[in-house]
Amino acid sequence: MFEGDTIAAISTPPGVGGIGVVRVSGPGTLPVVQQVFVRVTGHGLGNPASHRAYHGYIVDAEGQRVDEVLLCVMRHPHSYTCEDVAEISCHGGSISTRRVLEAVLARGARVAEPGEFTKRAFLNGRLDLAQAEAVIDLIQARTEASHRAALHQLEGALSRHLREVREALLQVSVYLEAGIDFPEEDIELVAAGGLLERLDGIDVQFDRLLSTFERGRLLREGLATAIVGRPNVGKSSLLNALVGRDRAIVSPQPGTTRDTIEAELDLDGLLLRVIDTAGIRTAHDDIEQEGVRRARDVVAQAELLLVVFDGSMALTPDDYALLTETAAKPRVLVQNKCDLPPCWSRAALGSAHAAALFVPVSASRGDGLPGLEQAVIRHVLGDAPLNRDEVRLTQSRHRQLIGVALRNVRAAADGLRQGTPLEFVAFDVTEAIENVSEVLGESAAGEVLDRIFSQFCIGK
């Protein structure tokens, strides 16, 4: 990124659509759009008012019309990037948007890098880094709950909480530095017990925040959930029933599924990335062996297993082998085909598996599916709902930095209890402050910023 550049990009996704948007930002925005835009009256743009739409045409370097558009200019600092910004709404489709972008680039703008608009918003103080990271979470949200959580963070919920904690740390640091700088004054602004009480309070807040990460991660990424079982127990039927459409081929012929098939399911805000696998048994040919190998790889990587059995047939050695193979993983045992006369009861699974959740269903008729969905939700989340507007961590970067800050706070508290020289205690408190500041982007290194913004799409 070069200071002083004017950047441009198509901000709408590729493909056919009613409207396409080309966004321009930077100090040269007004000269660029004044050259490419002509009003319907035939006059130039002139000196446009901020936050007002203008109807006209984009013209190329030869003065030929490219498309009929609406142009909106947002003058700095009252724009997304805190720079002069223009958004050109043209007709959708690849040709119109590409030609409008080419006309803008021909007048001196350059193509924006991925995330460069949001990076400029961060560098210009429009957003802190935690809010900027929420932008991509908002774009990539796949459930209402994940969208709501990202919006909550974009509005500054996490940032405000961290600034309050950092302010408490700064107060502790002030008292420690005073004790270091003026030891001869024999003035104790705050007793050691008072500082310990403050540090213990910060400890509790950091610890509580860290405890939200797993739920925040589930909102952001979803839960990898594998459907496993021997062939022909109804795994593909269960996948189709859960997602409400024919995602996988269903056949009475055993071994129909040879590769993994993935679909997404929203369970009251909990995103399940459901993976149907090949039947696990002793394979009879090379292709089936590869399918079984891939199924076992999915089992190893999945965060939750739905282990499916055919309730209308006696349990087989392959069923019992799978029970043992999956015993160490989080799982729900599913007795499928409960619409048929049952051939066995739960007791047949053995006392070693009595603690596992057990849900009878009929994938073909839909019987028991609501109970299975609720069992999965309770198994993953417990009794606490997922859609509360709590302040939570969703990024591994945040968890790592807050975890280090928590260790710093605990080291400082231990130092006070043990009579460690105040210089060492103050160092730990300063380190905690620096880690909180890095979450907000106030002390983040350039390579960290590059890595974060490279995940964005071009045009945002």
C-alpha angles and dihedrals in degrees: 000000000000122000111242096024121134111222133198137184144159105262099190123078120265120263138057116328142143096252136024124194127210113193125203126189136173143065093299096053097107096048090048097051092041087061098045101039128078122178120236087252089062094250125122125255095259115183103339124208118241120260095011127121121233124198118218147091138296112228129197127230090280092052094252117144114254101180145332109257150167114236124201121187120198113191123215135297092018097069139085093267096032085241130098104288132187126190118197114199108200134161114295126250133081098276100052096045093043093050093047090050091048091052090052093047091050089060094058109281122120131217112273120239119238109290094001095132091054091042089057089048088055096044091048093052098251091121135012118231095262089054092046090054088052089060093067090043088054092051093047097042112131101182134045090244094053090047091051092048092050091048090049089055093043089054088058105257095136093039093053092049093050092048090054091051091045090052089054089051091049090054090053089048091052092054092046093049091049090054090049097046099043107032092141092061090069089213117144106199091184124010118241088250090057092051090048090052090052092047091048090052091052089047090057092050094049092046092050091049092051090051089063094060099088092052090044091050091051090053092050103038107017128224121290103229122182125200107212137173142117118294121293099013091120104265095143091044089053092050091051092047093050096049094038098235142072098272096149131040112254120205136156087229108101115237097030091136108068100161137034118276120197133200136163128241129189111213107184090313096322108116114215117195095204117200122194113207138196116269112274112230140109100305123230102201140025095259093051090046089056090049091052091048091053091047090055090049089054090049090053093050100038121105093208132022129207100201107199128204131180106245093193094062133054116266113264134211087258089057093051092045090053091049090056094041093055099038094105095052129082103261149158118217111223122198103201130197094039088156087075126069107283118246097191142014132227091267088070089070090067135243092274089072098039093110094058119100110259122198127176114213143165108220091187095055100025094241113155096008095118088051091050091050092050091047090054092048093050092044092054103033106022115212098323114099118235100221100069116124093241123150104254142166116244103166127076088219091060093047092051094049095044089047090055090046090053091053089050091052092049091048090052092049092049089049092054092049092049096045095248113172110275092239090069093044091050090050091057091049091049090051090053090052091050092052092051089048090053091056087056091045096244093123103018118138120242094249090055091054092047091051093049098047094042087071091065125094119251110268097037 
